[in-house]
Amino acid sequence: MNLKDIHSVYFIGIGGIGMSALARYFNFIGKEVAGYDKTSTPITDGLEEIGIPVHFEDSVELISDTFKHPQTLVVYTPAVPSYHSELNYYQNNGFQIKKRSEVLGIITKDSYCLAVAGTHGKTTTSAILAHLLKECELPFTAFLGGVSEDFNSNFVLDGTDYSVVEADEFDRSFLRLAPTVACITSMDADHLDIYGTKEELHHSFREFAGKIKLGGKLFVKSGLPIEGITFGIEDGSDYCIENINIEHGTYIFDLVTPSEVITNVKFNKPGRHNLLNGLAAFAMAVQTGCPPHRLAKALETFKGVQRRFSYQIKNEDFVFIDDYAHHPTEINAVYQAIREMHPGQKITVIFQPHLFSRTRDFVDDFATSLSQFDEIILLEIYPAREEPMEGVNSAWLLEKIDNPNKRLIQKSELLEEIKNCKSGVLVALGAGDIGLEVPKIKKELAYAG
């Protein structure tokens, strides 16, 4: 596929974070862009603000003639069901139809591609990496899986020599990429609806490692069952963080590389998992030729990613945090970060499970992770692309949580419920539409205060 021959691009599922970044890219380079999504969100609002038409009813009649032209590229997400009438229209009429991952591979194949893979940490690591390249004034394009607070966007275009992408393991999408430099942050069991077993997931990561261009580099979190340049915390890895201290919510540490030790490095995002994300991004950025000391200094100014340990309220006596965590490992990481940064505080968690299959596969691990919090408010499962599964629901998960301070509520009851919160820390977790509730919660808490 030659992008120069493409007249217009139509997105089915344009409101997805990865899809919207591609839509912004094609809009930026002057293509006609439009799309469909199931519901209106701040993401689709943002697309419409820059002139990209979006509609919310699955109807071929709502597709303008511009996007029925033979030189239209159709991009879709695997979350779209096979019976979708717009998708079927394009399939039945011989249009070029590609998954998001295929298009991303085509766009980035001729660039110095830095790809971040892993079951957790992709978005924050790639956002840090984009920030580092920006601070080193390199010409790059970034397709991010979240809204970077440094760029206020999930898409950055400062040039095309380098590209920063998330290598998503869902649906084996990352096998469409051919990175120059890659990292693997984690390989925990996930997406078992796709892979079936943890072993098959690991096999796919090894296949991804084999996609790296000749002479390229692979960075791997210490302890993962795959060969590469290692990174870790106080474990003797090739790239290693040592001598960690915390001052006023900031990490201060030494950064050990294969050739030198950089002292007094600062990083402001809470959580050891975020330290590892920063270290991975640093190690990858070093490969571009940026001076390591300059990169280490730039770590201090990284602002963060929306819904990744985002402080919504931060007072001396109360904080409200929003995070995308939707896997037991991620929940554990958030809990560790809160305990480290806010020791002694009572913590209330609001959790919205994401996917019936993930809840089914990890219900005991979810129960263990959630039981650590002082108080648990559970919402119903957000189904996303899935149909309900018999016996798999939040009531089942609630039963397994070993903590008496727990309750299951409807989302409509949430604002009333949080009025009674007496904790020093309130945290909202989940990858579903709980993110849309966060501004309402923040407003309610501010009003109550």
C-alpha positions as CSV (number, residue, x, y, z in Angstrom):
1,M,0.0,0.0,0.0
2,N,1.4,3.4,-1.0
3,L,0.1,6.2,1.2
4,K,0.6,8.7,-1.6
5,D,-2.2,7.0,-3.6
6,I,-4.7,7.3,-0.7
7,H,-7.3,10.0,-1.1
8,S,-9.3,9.6,2.0
9,V,-9.2,7.4,5.2
10,Y,-12.3,6.1,7.0
11,F,-12.0,4.8,10.5
12,I,-14.4,2.2,12.0
13,G,-13.9,2.6,15.8
14,I,-12.3,6.1,15.4
15,G,-12.8,6.8,19.1
16,G,-10.2,4.3,20.3
17,I,-7.0,5.9,21.7
18,G,-4.8,4.2,19.1
19,M,-7.2,4.8,16.2
20,S,-7.7,8.4,17.0
21,A,-3.9,8.9,17.0
22,L,-3.8,7.5,13.4
23,A,-6.8,9.7,12.4
24,R,-4.9,12.7,13.7
25,Y,-1.8,11.7,11.6
26,F,-3.7,11.3,8.4
27,N,-5.6,14.6,9.0
28,F,-2.2,16.3,9.6
29,I,-0.7,15.1,6.3
30,G,-3.7,16.4,4.4
31,K,-5.9,13.4,3.8
32,E,-9.7,13.5,4.1
33,V,-10.6,11.7,7.4
34,A,-13.9,10.7,9.0
35,G,-15.1,7.8,11.0
36,Y,-17.7,5.9,13.1
37,D,-17.7,5.1,16.8
38,K,-20.3,3.6,19.1
39,T,-20.5,6.6,21.6
40,S,-19.4,10.2,21.9
41,T,-16.4,10.7,24.2
42,P,-13.8,13.4,24.9
43,I,-11.6,11.7,22.3
44,T,-14.2,12.0,19.5
45,D,-15.0,15.5,20.7
46,G,-11.3,16.3,20.2
47,L,-11.3,14.9,16.6
48,E,-14.4,16.9,15.7
49,E,-12.7,20.0,17.0
50,I,-10.0,19.6,14.4
51,G,-12.5,19.1,11.6
52,I,-12.8,15.3,11.5
53,P,-16.5,14.3,11.1
54,V,-17.6,11.5,13.4
55,H,-21.0,9.8,13.6
56,F,-22.3,7.3,16.2
57,E,-24.8,5.2,14.3
58,D,-23.8,2.2,12.3
59,S,-25.3,3.3,9.0
60,V,-23.8,3.2,5.5
61,E,-26.1,6.2,4.6
62,L,-24.2,8.4,7.1
63,I,-20.9,7.8,5.2
64,S,-20.3,10.7,2.8
65,D,-19.5,10.1,-0.8
66,T,-15.9,11.3,-0.1
67,F,-15.3,8.0,1.7
68,K,-17.0,5.8,-1.0
69,H,-14.3,6.8,-3.4
70,P,-12.1,3.8,-4.6
71,Q,-9.0,5.5,-3.2
72,T,-10.3,5.3,0.3
73,L,-8.4,3.4,2.9
74,V,-10.5,1.8,5.6
75,V,-9.0,1.3,9.0
76,Y,-10.8,-0.8,11.6
77,T,-10.2,-2.1,15.1
78,P,-10.6,-5.8,16.0
79,A,-13.2,-4.7,18.6
80,V,-15.7,-4.1,15.8
81,P,-18.1,-7.0,15.4
82,S,-18.1,-9.0,12.1
83,Y,-21.8,-8.1,11.5
84,H,-21.1,-4.3,11.5
85,S,-22.9,-2.9,8.4
86,E,-20.3,-0.3,7.6
87,L,-17.5,-2.8,7.7
88,N,-19.5,-5.2,5.6
89,Y,-20.2,-2.5,3.0
90,Y,-16.5,-1.8,2.6
91,Q,-15.6,-5.6,2.5
92,N,-18.3,-6.3,-0.1
93,N,-17.2,-3.4,-2.4
94,G,-13.5,-4.2,-2.7
95,F,-12.0,-1.4,-0.6
96,Q,-8.6,-1.5,1.0
97,I,-9.3,-2.6,4.5
98,K,-6.6,-2.8,7.2
99,K,-6.3,-3.2,10.9
100,R,-4.8,-0.3,12.8
101,S,-1.6,-2.3,13.5
102,E,-1.0,-2.9,9.8
103,V,-1.3,0.8,9.0
104,L,1.0,1.7,11.9
105,G,3.6,-0.7,10.5
106,I,3.4,0.8,7.0
107,I,3.7,4.4,8.4
108,T,6.8,3.6,10.6
109,K,8.6,1.0,8.5
110,D,11.0,3.5,6.9
111,S,11.8,5.4,10.1
112,Y,14.0,4.7,13.1
113,C,11.2,2.9,15.0
114,L,11.3,2.7,18.8
115,A,8.6,0.2,19.8
116,V,7.4,-0.4,23.4
117,A,5.9,-3.8,24.1
118,G,4.6,-5.4,27.3
119,T,1.4,-6.4,29.0
120,H,1.8,-3.3,31.3
121,G,3.6,0.0,31.0
122,K,3.5,0.6,27.3
123,T,1.7,3.9,27.4
124,T,3.7,5.5,30.1
125,T,7.0,4.2,28.7
126,S,6.3,5.4,25.2
127,A,5.1,8.8,26.5
128,I,8.3,9.2,28.5
129,L,10.3,8.2,25.4
130,A,8.5,10.8,23.3
131,H,9.2,13.4,25.9
132,L,12.9,12.5,25.9
133,L,13.2,12.7,22.1
134,K,11.5,16.1,22.2
135,E,13.9,17.4,24.9
136,C,16.8,16.2,22.6
137,E,15.2,18.0,19.7
138,L,15.0,14.9,17.4
139,P,12.6,14.8,14.5
140,F,10.0,12.2,15.5
141,T,6.4,11.1,15.3
142,A,4.7,9.4,18.2
143,F,1.5,7.3,18.3
144,L,0.6,7.0,22.0
145,G,-2.0,4.9,23.8
146,G,-2.9,7.7,26.2
147,V,-3.0,11.4,26.3
148,S,0.5,12.7,27.2
149,E,0.3,15.6,29.7
150,D,3.5,17.0,28.1
151,F,1.9,17.2,24.6
152,N,-1.8,17.3,25.6
153,S,-2.3,14.7,22.9
154,N,-1.9,11.1,22.0
155,F,-0.2,12.0,18.7
156,V,3.0,14.0,18.2
157,L,4.5,15.0,14.8
158,D,7.8,16.8,15.1
159,G,9.3,15.1,12.1
160,T,9.5,11.6,10.5
161,D,13.1,10.4,11.0
162,Y,12.2,8.6,14.3
163,S,8.9,7.1,15.4
164,V,7.7,6.0,18.8
165,V,4.9,3.4,18.9
166,E,3.2,1.1,21.3
167,A,3.6,-2.5,20.2
168,D,0.3,-3.9,21.3
169,E,0.1,-7.7,22.0
170,F,-3.7,-7.8,21.8
171,D,-4.7,-9.8,18.7
172,R,-0.9,-10.2,18.0
173,S,-0.9,-6.6,16.5
174,F,2.7,-6.0,17.4
175,L,3.8,-8.6,14.8
176,R,3.0,-6.0,12.1
177,L,5.9,-3.8,13.3
178,A,9.6,-3.9,12.3
179,P,11.3,-1.8,15.0
180,T,14.9,-0.6,15.2
181,V,14.9,-0.5,18.9
182,A,12.3,-2.3,21.1
183,C,11.7,-3.0,24.8
184,I,9.5,-5.5,26.6
185,T,8.3,-4.2,30.0
186,S,6.3,-7.2,31.2
187,M,4.9,-10.5,30.0
188,D,2.2,-11.3,32.6
189,A,-0.7,-13.5,31.5
190,D,-3.4,-11.4,29.8
191,H,-5.6,-11.5,26.7
192,L,-6.1,-15.2,27.3
193,D,-9.2,-15.0,25.2
194,I,-6.8,-14.5,22.3
195,Y,-3.8,-16.6,23.3
196,G,-5.4,-19.4,25.4
197,T,-2.3,-19.9,27.5
198,K,0.5,-17.9,29.1
199,E,3.0,-20.0,27.1
200,E,1.4,-19.0,23.8
201,L,1.5,-15.3,24.9
202,H,5.3,-15.7,25.6
203,H,5.8,-17.3,22.2
204,S,4.2,-14.3,20.6
205,F,6.6,-11.9,22.5
206,R,9.5,-14.0,21.2
207,E,8.2,-13.7,17.7
208,F,8.0,-9.9,18.2
209,A,11.6,-9.9,19.3
210,G,12.5,-11.6,16.0
211,K,10.9,-8.7,14.1
212,I,13.6,-6.2,15.2
213,K,15.7,-4.9,12.3
214,L,19.2,-6.3,11.7
215,G,21.6,-4.5,14.0
216,G,18.7,-3.3,16.3
217,K,18.5,-3.6,20.1
218,L,16.0,-5.2,22.4
219,F,15.7,-4.1,26.0
220,V,14.0,-6.5,28.5
221,K,12.9,-6.1,32.1
222,S,15.2,-8.1,34.3
223,G,13.8,-11.6,35.0
224,L,11.7,-12.0,31.9
225,P,12.1,-15.3,30.0
226,I,13.6,-13.7,26.9
227,E,17.1,-12.6,25.8
228,G,18.0,-8.9,25.6
229,I,19.7,-6.0,27.3
230,T,18.3,-5.9,30.8
231,F,16.9,-3.1,32.9
232,G,15.9,-3.2,36.5
233,I,16.0,-1.8,40.0
234,E,18.9,-2.6,42.4
235,D,19.4,-6.0,40.7
236,G,22.6,-5.6,38.7
237,S,20.9,-5.2,35.3
238,D,22.7,-3.7,32.4
239,Y,20.7,-0.5,33.0
240,C,19.9,-0.2,36.7
241,I,18.5,2.2,39.2
242,E,20.2,2.2,42.6
243,N,20.3,4.2,45.9
244,I,16.7,5.3,45.7
245,N,15.5,8.1,48.1
246,I,12.1,9.9,48.2
247,E,12.0,13.7,48.9
248,H,8.7,15.5,48.8
249,G,7.1,12.9,46.5
250,T,10.1,12.9,44.1
251,Y,12.4,9.9,43.5
252,I,16.1,10.7,43.6
253,F,18.5,7.9,42.5
254,D,21.6,6.8,40.7
255,L,21.3,5.6,37.1
256,V,23.8,2.9,36.2
257,T,24.5,2.3,32.5
258,P,26.9,-0.2,30.9
259,S,29.5,2.7,30.6
260,E,28.8,5.1,33.5
261,V,26.9,6.1,36.6
262,I,24.7,9.2,36.6
263,T,24.0,10.4,40.1
264,N,21.2,12.6,41.5
265,V,18.7,11.7,38.9
266,K,15.1,12.9,39.7
267,F,11.7,11.5,38.6
268,N,8.3,12.7,39.7
269,K,5.9,9.9,38.9
270,P,5.0,7.7,41.9
271,G,5.6,3.9,41.9
272,R,8.5,1.6,41.3
273,H,6.7,0.5,38.1
274,N,7.0,4.0,36.8
275,L,10.6,4.1,37.7
276,L,11.1,1.0,35.5
277,N,9.1,2.7,32.7
278,G,11.4,5.7,32.9
279,L,14.5,3.6,32.9
280,A,13.3,1.6,29.8
281,A,12.6,4.9,27.9
282,F,16.0,6.2,28.9
283,A,17.8,3.1,27.7
284,M,16.0,3.2,24.4
285,A,16.6,6.9,23.9
286,V,20.3,6.4,24.4
287,Q,20.4,4.3,21.2
288,T,19.4,7.4,19.2
289,G,22.7,9.1,20.1
290,C,21.3,11.6,22.6
291,P,23.7,12.4,25.4
292,P,22.9,10.2,28.5
293,H,23.3,13.1,31.0
294,R,20.8,15.2,28.9
295,L,18.3,12.4,28.8
296,A,18.7,11.8,32.6
297,K,18.0,15.5,33.2
298,A,14.9,15.3,31.0
299,L,13.4,12.5,33.1
300,E,12.8,15.1,35.8
301,T,10.5,17.2,33.7
302,F,8.2,14.4,32.5
303,K,4.6,15.4,33.5
304,G,2.8,12.1,33.0
305,V,-0.1,10.5,31.1
306,Q,-3.8,11.1,31.7
307,R,-5.3,8.2,33.8
308,R,-1.8,6.9,34.7
309,F,-1.5,7.6,38.5
310,S,-3.0,11.1,37.8
311,Y,-3.6,13.2,40.8
312,Q,-7.0,14.9,40.5
313,I,-6.9,16.4,43.9
314,K,-3.8,16.6,46.1
315,N,-4.1,18.3,49.4
316,E,-2.3,17.8,52.7
317,D,-5.2,15.8,54.1
318,F,-6.8,14.3,51.0
319,V,-5.8,13.0,47.6
320,F,-7.9,11.7,44.7
321,I,-6.0,9.6,42.1
322,D,-7.2,8.3,38.7
323,D,-5.5,5.3,37.1
324,Y,-6.1,3.0,34.1
325,A,-5.1,-0.2,36.0
326,H,-7.2,-3.1,34.9
327,H,-5.1,-6.2,35.7
328,P,-4.1,-7.5,39.1
329,T,-0.4,-6.8,38.6
330,E,-1.3,-3.1,37.7
331,I,-3.5,-2.8,40.8
332,N,-0.7,-4.1,43.0
333,A,1.6,-1.5,41.4
334,V,-0.8,1.3,42.2
335,Y,-1.3,0.1,45.7
336,Q,2.5,0.0,46.3
337,A,2.9,3.5,44.9
338,I,0.2,4.9,47.2
339,R,1.6,3.2,50.3
340,E,5.0,4.5,49.4
341,M,3.9,8.1,48.7
342,H,1.1,8.4,51.3
343,P,2.2,6.1,54.2
344,G,-0.3,5.6,57.0
345,Q,-3.3,6.9,55.0
346,K,-6.6,5.0,54.7
347,I,-7.2,4.1,51.1
348,T,-10.5,3.6,49.4
349,V,-10.5,2.1,45.9
350,I,-13.3,2.3,43.3
351,F,-12.8,-0.5,40.8
352,Q,-14.6,-1.2,37.5
353,P,-13.6,-4.6,36.1
354,H,-12.8,-4.6,32.4
355,L,-14.0,-7.6,30.3
356,F,-15.9,-10.7,31.4
357,S,-13.0,-12.9,30.1
358,R,-10.3,-11.1,32.1
359,T,-12.5,-11.2,35.2
360,R,-13.1,-14.9,34.7
361,D,-9.4,-15.7,34.1
362,F,-8.0,-13.7,37.0
363,V,-10.8,-13.5,39.5
364,D,-8.8,-14.8,42.5
365,D,-5.9,-12.5,41.7
366,F,-8.2,-9.5,41.4
367,A,-9.7,-10.5,44.8
368,T,-6.2,-10.6,46.4
369,S,-5.1,-7.3,44.9
370,L,-8.3,-5.5,45.9
371,S,-8.3,-7.0,49.4
372,Q,-5.2,-4.9,50.3
373,F,-7.1,-1.6,50.2
374,D,-8.8,-0.4,53.4
375,E,-12.2,0.0,51.6
376,I,-13.4,-1.4,48.3
377,I,-16.2,0.1,46.1
378,L,-16.9,-2.3,43.2
379,L,-18.8,-1.4,40.0
380,E,-20.3,-3.8,37.5
381,I,-18.0,-5.3,34.7
382,Y,-17.4,-3.0,31.7
383,P,-18.0,-5.4,28.8
384,A,-16.2,-3.5,26.0
385,R,-16.3,-5.9,23.0
386,E,-17.7,-8.9,24.9
387,E,-21.1,-10.5,25.5
388,P,-22.0,-11.4,29.1
389,M,-20.7,-14.8,30.5
390,E,-22.9,-16.8,32.8
391,G,-21.8,-16.6,36.4
392,V,-19.1,-14.0,35.7
393,N,-20.1,-10.8,37.3
394,S,-18.9,-8.3,40.0
395,A,-21.0,-10.0,42.7
396,W,-18.9,-13.1,42.2
397,L,-15.7,-11.1,42.5
398,L,-17.0,-9.3,45.6
399,E,-17.6,-12.6,47.3
400,K,-14.0,-13.5,46.9
401,I,-12.6,-10.3,48.3
402,D,-11.2,-11.0,51.8
403,N,-12.1,-7.6,53.3
404,P,-15.3,-6.8,55.2
405,N,-15.2,-3.1,54.0
406,K,-16.5,-3.9,50.5
407,R,-19.7,-3.2,48.6
408,L,-21.0,-3.4,45.0
409,I,-22.9,-0.4,43.7
410,Q,-24.3,0.8,40.4
411,K,-22.4,3.5,38.6
412,S,-25.4,5.8,39.0
413,E,-24.9,5.6,42.8
414,L,-21.2,6.5,42.7
415,L,-21.4,10.2,43.3
416,E,-23.7,9.8,46.3
417,E,-21.4,7.0,47.6
418,I,-18.2,9.0,47.6
419,K,-19.8,11.7,49.7
420,N,-19.4,9.3,52.6
421,C,-15.7,8.7,51.9
422,K,-13.6,9.3,55.1
423,S,-10.3,8.1,53.6
424,G,-7.2,10.2,53.1
425,V,-6.8,8.6,49.6
426,L,-9.5,7.8,47.1
427,V,-8.4,6.0,43.9
428,A,-10.5,5.2,40.8
429,L,-9.2,2.2,38.8
430,G,-10.3,0.6,35.5
431,A,-10.0,0.7,31.7
432,G,-13.7,1.1,31.0
433,D,-15.9,4.1,31.1
434,I,-15.0,4.9,34.7
435,G,-12.7,7.5,33.3
436,L,-15.7,9.5,32.2
437,E,-16.9,9.5,35.9
438,V,-13.6,11.0,37.2
439,P,-14.4,14.7,36.3
440,K,-17.8,14.3,38.0
441,I,-16.2,12.7,41.1
442,K,-13.6,15.5,41.2
443,K,-16.4,18.1,41.0
444,E,-18.5,16.5,43.7
445,L,-15.5,16.2,46.0
446,A,-14.6,19.8,45.4
447,Y,-18.2,20.9,46.1
448,A,-18.3,18.8,49.3
449,G,-15.0,20.2,50.4
